[in-house]
Each structure stands twice: as C-alpha cells, then as structure tokens.
Amino acid sequence: MLSAELRLVSAPAARRLVALGYESAYDVAAHLDLVVASAPLGVEALDETRLADATDGELPGGHGWLLVELGAGSVSEAEARARALLDQLAAAARPPTAKLCDAAEAAALWRARESAPDALPRAAGIDLALAPESLAKALPELRALLARFGYRASLCGHLSRGCLHLSIQLDRSAHLARFESFLEHAADLAAAHGGALCGGPVRADARARLLQRTRSPELARAFAEWKEIWDPTQRMNPGRAL
C-alpha cells in the first residue's frame, strides 16, 4: 500500500440504543432495510451465547437480537431518531420485540457483549462478507445448511456492513473432510448472494478451492499470475495454484 485517504467524522454528542428481539439470530435481518435507512452508528447482531450475561430486563423477548445505536447532536434529537425507527418497525410485517434502552441499560448490554465468549468450546470460526440487502435471505439459508450438517453454531455480526462471524462447534471425532465439505457449501451460498467466505482452520489447498468458488475465473487467474510473479520457482507452497 503506497497511499490512503481517510475521511474523518465527528463523534455524535448523544447516543441512544435500540434493542430488537427476534425468534433467532438467523431472523434478525428481516427488517434490516428499515434499520439501515435510519443511518445508525452501528448494527450488531447477537445470539444467546453472545449475550449470556445480559439480564431479562435489559433485552426484549427473543433468542436473537439486533443492537442498533443511533447518534445525534443532542439527547432529544437522538431520542427522536430512535423513536422514529421504533414506530416504523411497529408498523412493519411481523415486527420484532423492541426496547429503547436508557444509558445504564445500554452500558450493561455493551459490557455483556464485550465479556461474551468469542466462540463455543472446540469451535472453528469462519467469516462471511455479504451485501446487507442479501442477509434476510442468506441467514435462513445458512441456518438450514448448518442443520443439514448437524452443526451447532454461535453467530454475531456487523449487519450494516454485511460482516458475519460464525463459530461452529465440532466434536472430538469431527471429520476434517466433512467440515471442508460444509465450507464449500457455505462458500457457494455466499457466492450465490454476491459475497465471499473466509475459511477457518483448514488446509491451504482447501482455502484455495474456496477462493475459486467465491471469485470469478478472471480474478482466480489473477491470483495465480501474481503468485507466479513473486514465486516463479514454486518454493513457497510448492504445487499450489493460488
């Protein structure tokens, strides 16, 4: 990298947190278009494993949540923006449960999020990058894929940016080839929605296959040509195409 441009923005003077509850973490994108249109500062998706330390009074009902933070120049303006979003969601089809958190409740929820475990025991982590507008369809498909392979997973993500983090619990007898097969199906799912998947702890050749499934043939060839330029004698990762 030879240069970069930065756009500095002012931190808002006031913030309000809206917590939205859904049946599961795979349903939290149902109203994401309305949420993103409200220009939030952040949109965090979390399941029960990620908010295990939160109390019932701090969260609305559900088993998956969106934490939507809105900012403004004053407390009254931030409150008005939050209530306007809640009104829109209340009028939507199958509205979520909702709570407008006060400052203490918001701080408690963020503490619970920060203290949550990063993954389930014996878990493999993968990341998916998807367009936010595709998540309402992609997340239920991901849930079905996990069920097909019999995997239990913990989900969180930054939904306004289309970034998902998945921790998949593997038993001690888990077969590596089976997990790599799951990753290939997950890569196909991501590619079908115009996105990409970053594999977990799998072999380098398996990761190369994932790249080929989620990138165009032209870009895959470009990766191979780039490797040829810097490693013409194949001393690094000998025999690997990417």
C-alpha positions, 0 to 999 in steps of 0.5 A: 500500500503506497497511499490512503485517504481517510475521511474523518467524522465527528463523534455524535454528542448523544447516543441512544440504543435500540434493542430488537428481539427476534425468534433467532439470530438467523431472523434478525435481518428481516427488517434490516432495510428499515434499520439501515435507512435510519443511518445508525452508528452501528448494527450488531447482531447477537445470539444467546451465547453472545449475550449470556450475561445480559439480564431479562430486563435489559433485552426484549423477548427473543433468542436473537437480537439486533443492537442498533445505536443511533447518534445525534447532536443532542439527547432529544434529537437522538431520542427522536431518531430512535423513536422514529425507527421504533414506530416504523418497525411497529408498523412493519410485517411481523415486527420484532420485540423492541426496547429503547434502552436508557444509558445504564441499560445500554452500558450493561448490554455493551459490557455483556457483549464485550465479556461474551465468549468469542466462540463455543468450546472446540469451535472453528470460526469462519467469516462471511462478507455479504451485501446487507440487502442479501442477509434476510435471505442468506441467514435462513439459508445458512441456518438450514445448511448448518442443520443439514450438517448437524452443526451447532453454531454461535453467530454475531455480526456487523449487519450494516456492513454485511460482516458475519462471524460464525463459530461452529462447534465440532466434536472430538471425532469431527471429520476434517473432510466433512467440515471442508465439505460444509465450507464449500457449501457455505462458500457457494451460498455466499457466492450465490448472494454476491459475497465471499467466505473466509475459511477457518482452520483448514488446509491451504489447498482447501482455502484455495478451492474456496477462493475459486468458488467465491471469485470469478475465473478472471480474478482466480487467474489473477491470483495465480499470475501474481503468485507466479510473479513473486514465486516463479520457482514454486518454493513457497507452497510448492504445487499450489495454484493460488 
